Amino acid sequence: MAFDPTGSQSLILRHGLPAILRPLTADDRERVREAFHRLSPESAYLRFWTRFRELNPRFIKQLLSPGDNTHTTWVIILKENEDIPGVGGGSFWRLHDQPLNAEVSFTIADEFQNQGNGTILLATLWLHASSLGITHFIAHVLDENFVMRAWWDALGASASRHDREWLLSLPLDPSLLSSGPVANSLRRWLNQLGS
Ligand SMILES: CC(C)(COP(=O)(O)OP(=O)(O)OC[C@H]1O[C@@H](n2cnc3c(N)ncnc32)[C@H](O)[C@@H]1OP(=O)(O)O)[C@@H](O)C(=O)NCCC(=O)NCCS
C-alpha cells in the first residue's frame, strides 16, 4: 500500500464536513492545548486515567517532538473552521523493548465521537506503523472504557484484564480483522488512505 507518512489528505467526515488529516507539527502547540482544554472531564479521564485542569506541558512537548520513527500523532482538523481546534487525534508510541509493537491512544473531541473519526485515525496509524515494520498495536484501557473495549473487540483484538485495566492487542494484518460492519469500516479506510 502506498502511504505517505508526511503528507496530508482531504477528507469528508460522516456528516459531510470537509476536513484535513495530517501529522501533528511543532506549530500545533496552542491547538493541542486548546483541544484538550475543551475535552469533557469524562473523556479526559478515559484517556489519561486522572482528573486534571491543564495538560502537562511535558506531555505536549513529547507529542510535538519528532519521534525518529518511534512515535507519531495524526490529527483531523476541520477545513474553514478556526473555532474548533480539532476533531481528534491519535498517536502510536513504539515500545523500546518490543519494537514490533506500538502503544496507541486516541482522543476524539466530545462532539465528534461515534462518527467514525477514531476509525479514520486508527486506519492512518495502522498504515503509518506498518510502513515502519510495526506488526501489532496495543492499547491500555480502563475497565469502564466500554467504547474502546467494544470497538476493538469487534475488530478482533485480543484482550486481557489486569486489575482495573485491559490490555488490548490488535495485529496489523487486514486478513486477521473480524468480519462485520465495524471491521468493514476500518477496511474501507485502510483501502482509501492506502491507495
Ligand atoms: C474511544 C474513542 C477514541 C473512539 O473514537 P470514535 O471516533 O468515537 O470512534 P468511531 O466513531 O470510529 O467508532 C468506532 C466503533 O466504536 C463503536 N462506538 C463508538 N462510539 C460508541 C458509543 N458511544 N456507543 C457504542 N458504540 C460506540 C462503534 O461500533 C463504532 O463503529 P461503527 O461506527 O462502524 O459502528 C473516542 O470515543 C474517545 O476519544 N473517547 C475518549 C477518550 C478515550 O477513551 N480514548 C481511548 C483511550 S486509548
PDBQT file of the ligand as one rigid body, heavy atoms in Angstrom, charges set to zero:
ROOT
HETATM    1  C1  LIG A 201     -12.764   5.777  22.229  1.00  0.00    +0.000 C 
HETATM    2  C2  LIG A 201     -12.753   6.798  21.095  1.00  0.00    +0.000 C 
HETATM    3  C3  LIG A 201     -11.305   7.090  20.711  1.00  0.00    +0.000 C 
HETATM    4  C4  LIG A 201     -13.473   6.204  19.886  1.00  0.00    +0.000 C 
HETATM    5  O1  LIG A 201     -13.422   7.136  18.826  1.00  0.00    +0.000 OA
HETATM    6  P1  LIG A 201     -14.743   7.442  17.983  1.00  0.00    +0.000 P 
HETATM    7  O2  LIG A 201     -14.431   8.449  16.971  1.00  0.00    +0.000 OA
HETATM    8  O3  LIG A 201     -15.838   7.754  18.910  1.00  0.00    +0.000 OA
HETATM    9  O4  LIG A 201     -14.949   6.008  17.311  1.00  0.00    +0.000 OA
HETATM   10  P2  LIG A 201     -15.731   5.668  15.969  1.00  0.00    +0.000 P 
HETATM   11  O5  LIG A 201     -16.866   6.597  15.784  1.00  0.00    +0.000 OA
HETATM   12  O6  LIG A 201     -14.752   5.485  14.873  1.00  0.00    +0.000 OA
HETATM   13  O7  LIG A 201     -16.357   4.264  16.378  1.00  0.00    +0.000 OA
HETATM   14  C5  LIG A 201     -15.674   3.034  16.304  1.00  0.00    +0.000 C 
HETATM   15  C6  LIG A 201     -16.646   1.977  16.739  1.00  0.00    +0.000 C 
HETATM   16  O8  LIG A 201     -16.853   2.032  18.147  1.00  0.00    +0.000 OA
HETATM   17  C7  LIG A 201     -18.236   1.875  18.450  1.00  0.00    +0.000 C 
HETATM   18  N1  LIG A 201     -18.688   3.087  19.149  1.00  0.00    +0.000 N 
HETATM   19  C8  LIG A 201     -18.145   4.324  19.096  1.00  0.00    +0.000 A 
HETATM   20  N2  LIG A 201     -18.777   5.145  19.943  1.00  0.00    +0.000 NA
HETATM   21  C9  LIG A 201     -19.751   4.417  20.524  1.00  0.00    +0.000 A 
HETATM   22  C10 LIG A 201     -20.734   4.712  21.501  1.00  0.00    +0.000 A 
HETATM   23  N3  LIG A 201     -20.845   5.931  22.038  1.00  0.00    +0.000 N 
HETATM   24  N4  LIG A 201     -21.554   3.710  21.901  1.00  0.00    +0.000 NA
HETATM   25  C11 LIG A 201     -21.443   2.481  21.367  1.00  0.00    +0.000 A 
HETATM   26  N5  LIG A 201     -20.515   2.139  20.429  1.00  0.00    +0.000 NA
HETATM   27  C12 LIG A 201     -19.690   3.107  20.025  1.00  0.00    +0.000 A 
HETATM   28  C13 LIG A 201     -18.967   1.641  17.137  1.00  0.00    +0.000 C 
HETATM   29  O9  LIG A 201     -19.078   0.241  16.955  1.00  0.00    +0.000 OA
HETATM   30  C14 LIG A 201     -18.029   2.196  16.130  1.00  0.00    +0.000 C 
HETATM   31  O10 LIG A 201     -18.013   1.565  14.880  1.00  0.00    +0.000 OA
HETATM   32  P3  LIG A 201     -19.106   1.943  13.741  1.00  0.00    +0.000 P 
HETATM   33  O11 LIG A 201     -19.213   3.422  13.697  1.00  0.00    +0.000 OA
HETATM   34  O12 LIG A 201     -18.530   1.340  12.496  1.00  0.00    +0.000 OA
HETATM   35  O13 LIG A 201     -20.351   1.284  14.210  1.00  0.00    +0.000 OA
HETATM   36  C15 LIG A 201     -13.462   8.119  21.495  1.00  0.00    +0.000 C 
HETATM   37  O14 LIG A 201     -14.767   7.810  21.899  1.00  0.00    +0.000 OA
HETATM   38  C16 LIG A 201     -12.739   8.918  22.580  1.00  0.00    +0.000 C 
HETATM   39  O15 LIG A 201     -11.899   9.754  22.286  1.00  0.00    +0.000 OA
HETATM   40  N6  LIG A 201     -13.076   8.649  23.862  1.00  0.00    +0.000 N 
HETATM   41  C17 LIG A 201     -12.491   9.375  24.977  1.00  0.00    +0.000 C 
HETATM   42  C18 LIG A 201     -11.003   9.108  25.180  1.00  0.00    +0.000 C 
HETATM   43  C19 LIG A 201     -10.684   7.638  25.126  1.00  0.00    +0.000 C 
HETATM   44  O16 LIG A 201     -11.378   6.789  25.670  1.00  0.00    +0.000 OA
HETATM   45  N7  LIG A 201      -9.562   7.327  24.472  1.00  0.00    +0.000 N 
HETATM   46  C20 LIG A 201      -9.099   5.974  24.299  1.00  0.00    +0.000 C 
HETATM   47  C21 LIG A 201      -8.017   5.649  25.247  1.00  0.00    +0.000 C 
HETATM   48  S1  LIG A 201      -6.718   4.811  24.367  1.00  0.00    +0.000 SA
ENDROOT
TORSDOF 0
